[in-house]
Amino acid sequence: MMPSYGIRSAKYEMEMFEAAKTIYIFFKEQMMKSLTLLGGVIIALLSVPALASTIQVKGDISYKDDVFPILHDYCLSCHQPGGKGFEKSGLDMSTYQSLMKGTKFGSVIKPGDSFTSIIIQVIEGRVHESIKMPFGMSGGLARDKIEILKKWVNQGAKNN
């Protein structure tokens, strides 16, 4: 007796096709949900650096009102006569004039150009780790304070 594969086979194949189709639709829906969630996560992660770099700093930056308080709080303990930073570099940050004079190696501020100003390079950590400032401060200076210093330099590093 010959087995009847013809009708059974077509029915079996149809059931397998329907089962595969159901599985495919299920996984497709799950994949779409996952991709949507993943896309949201990617957009959120990409937005964080953009938000960090768009810190709004008020218009004109004042040396007296904006810059000197930062220098006082984070730099003067080392960068004034008698301090370790002063002894090593000769940089005295206690007055505008002494700051603009720079170190025994040269100036640290190039008015109008924060990118090449040494003071911004060492604060942003674009130098060897051993001279990153503020020295020994975990995480470095807060981004908003760095932006104030950069804007002041870009505005000409005026004594205002």
N, C-alpha and C positions, 0 to 999 in steps of 0.2 A: 504494500500500500504506500502510495506516495503522499508525503506531507503536503498540506495545503498552505503554502507560504504566500500565495498571491494576495488574498483578501486580508489575512492576518497581517502580513507584512505592510501593506498600505495603511491599515489602521494603526499598527504599531509605530510606523514612521510618522503618521499624523500626530499621535499622542506625544512622541518624542519631540517633534517640531514645536508643538504647543507648549510643552514643558520648557524647552530651550528658549522659546520666545518669552515666556513669563519670567524666566531667570534673567534673560537679557534686559527686559524692561525694568525689572527690579534693580539690577545693578546699574543700569543707566541712570535711573532716578537717584540712586544713592551717590553715584559719581557726580551728578549735577549738583546735588546738595553739598558734597564735599568740595567741589571746585568753587562753588559760590562762597562757601566759608573760607576756603584757602585764599581766594581772591580778596576777600575782605581783610583777612589777616595781612596779606602782602601789602595792600594799600595802606593799612594802618602803620605797618612797620616802615614803609617808605615815607610816610608823612612825618614821623618823629624827627629825623634830621632836618627836614625842611622847617618844621616849627622851631627847632632849636636855633637854626641859623637866621630866623627872622625876628629875633628879639628886638623889640622896638625901644630905641633910645631917643630921649627927647632931642629937640633941635640943637641948639648950641650948647656945647659942653664947656663947663667952667672949670679951670684948674682949681680954684679955691673951693668951690662948692661940690664938685663931682670927683675930680682926680685926686687931689691931696688927701681926702678922707680914705680913699682906697690905699694909697701909698702909706699913710699913717698906720692903718690897721694891719696891713699885710707885708710891708717892706721895711719900715723904719727900725724895727727891732734889730735888723742886721745891717742895713744900709745907711748908717750915719757914723760919724767919727766914734771909734771905740767898738763898733760892731764887727762881727766876723765877715760879713759881706763887704764892708768898707775896707777892712784890712786886706782882703784878697784881691778886690777889684779896683778899689779907690772910688767906688760909686757912692756918693752921698745924695740921698733923696730927701733930705730935710728941708730944702728950699727949692724953688723953681730954678734959680740960677745954678745951683750945684747939680741938679738933675740934668739940666741942659748941657752942662760942662761934660758930663759923662764919666767914663772910667779912665784909669791910667792907660788903657788900650785904645780909647777913642770914644766918640759920642755913642749914645744908645738910642737917641731919638732923631729921626729924619722927618722934620715937619712936613706934613702933607703925604707921607708914605708909610702907613702903618705896616705894610707887608715886609718891607726891608728894615724897619726899625728893630734894632736888637732887643729893646725892652719887650716888644710884642712877641718876637720870636721865642724868647726865653719863657715868657708867661704862657704862650700857647703850646710850648713843648716841642717846637720845631728845631730843637738843638739837642745836643747830647744830654742824656738823662741826668748826668752829674751837675749840670748847670741850669736845669729846669727850675723856674721860680713860680711861686714862693717856695723856697727850699724846704724839703721835708713835709710839705703840705699834701696829704693824701687827696687825690682827685684834682688838685690844682685849684686855681682861682675860679670862682663862679663865672659862667658864661656871660651873664649880664654885666659883670664888672669888667671883663675883658672887652666887651663891646663898647663900654664907656671909654676905656683907655684908647682903643683903636679909633673911635670916632674923634676923640680929642686930638690924637696925632694927625689924623686925616684932615681935620679942620685947621691944621697949622701949629698945633701944640702951643697955643697962646697962653700968656700969663694973665688970665682974666678971672 
